Amino acid sequence: MADFVTIERGLGPDGRVAVVRFDRGDGINALSPQAMRELTDAARSFEDDTKTTAVVLTGTAKAFSAGFDLKNEELRARNTMDTGTLRHHLKLGPRLTKAWYDMEQVTIAAIEGFCVGGGIALAVALDFRIMARDAHIRVPEIGLGINMSWQTVPRMLHLIGPARTKQAVILADQRITAERAYEWGLVEQVAEPGKAFDTAYSFAESVAAQPPLPVLMTKQTVNRLTGALDDLTSHMEMDQYALALKTDDRVEGVAAFLEKRKPRFKGR
């Protein structure tokens, strides 16, 4: 039984819309291992669902997701894991985003508040993103001494191009506003504050009103053509991440974040 994720099916035209709600009850929707496993299971639950055409993924009114839960004990234990155990544990995130990316149904993220790190990794694995005007996106991984992974870089590259992807990922402290995200092509629509879900749901209804089979086949064709080389270009992400975890800069980045101060990186 899921504690953080609920699924509603049979909504919209001919019952072809479903809604997945992610709410950890912590105010920020941080991605703990349990949350990642539940969200992965939610995506996989649609594998044999031939009734649903469109799925809306939404967080809370305050946050889509703050990303990786740096205070979670299971995740903090990565610092002491042997390499084999660590590589296995690092599959949690890529497995989550791949499960959502591989879904046959058309997927729409409804973003309120903030969408940070692993949150944006999840959002760009979906087909469309609807963002509230007062919401923001941030990619903090490099500022924490690690690389951005979970196949996020190639997916962002397809959406916004090389220069914008570098800007979003490298400038880790930079907030990307909804207007800028729309201008870049990172989100498809900007909604009024508090209306991201309603707008996303209306979009899902429009998708669900189309003939289901051509919709699903079109999505599959576009995804296969666009992401044909994604596995090749990102195959070293996990090992790069594991290597970065062992650096002094990673220790400093996390310590600075938790202590709410500027990090002092030394390139080692």
C-alpha positions, 0 to 999 in steps of 0.5 A: 500500500502506497503512503505518498502516492494515490491514483484515480482512474476512469476520469474525463471523456469515456473514463480515459484520464487518470490522475496520480497525486504525489504528497509526502505530507512534508511540505516540500515533497522530497524524493526519499527512496520510498517516494521514488519506489512508489512513484515508479510503481505508479507508472508501472501500474499503467502497463496493462491499462488499455483504458487510460489515454492521458495521465496527470502527475501532480504534487501539492499546492506548494510543491511539485517536488524539492528533489532528492531528500538529503536528510533521508538516512537511507540516502545518506548511507550512500556515503559508506556503501561499497561500490557494488551496493552503491551502484545498485542503490543509484538505480532508484532515480533512473528507474523512476524517470524511465518508468514514466518516460516509457509509459504508453499513455500521454503524461502531463506534469502539473507544477505548483510552487517549486520543482527542484533537482530530481523533481525536474528530472521527473518532470522532463521524463513526462510528455508535457509540463504545465507550470503555475506562473509563480512557480520556479524550477532549479537544478542544484546538483552541480552546486552540491558537488555532483552531476545531473543524472537520471537521463535528465541532460539528454531530455532537457537537451531535446527540449531547450537545446545545448546552451540553455541546458548548460545554463540550467544545469551549470548555474545551479543557484539560478531559479528558472521562472515559469515565464523563462521556462516557457520561453525556453520551451521547458514547459508548454503552458503557464497557468495562473497561480493555483491553477496548474492542475486544472489546466493540466487536467483540461489538457489531458481531457483534450488528449483523451478526446482524440482516437486513443490508438493513433495518440499512443502510436504517435507518442511512441514514434516521437519518443523513439526518434527523439531519444534514440541515442539517450541511453548511449549518451548517458550510459556513464551517468551512474558511475560519474555520480558514484565518483562524484559522491567520493569527492571533497567537493560533494561533502562540502556542497551538502554541508553548505546546503544543510548549514545554509551557507555558501560552499567553498569548492576546491576541485578535489 
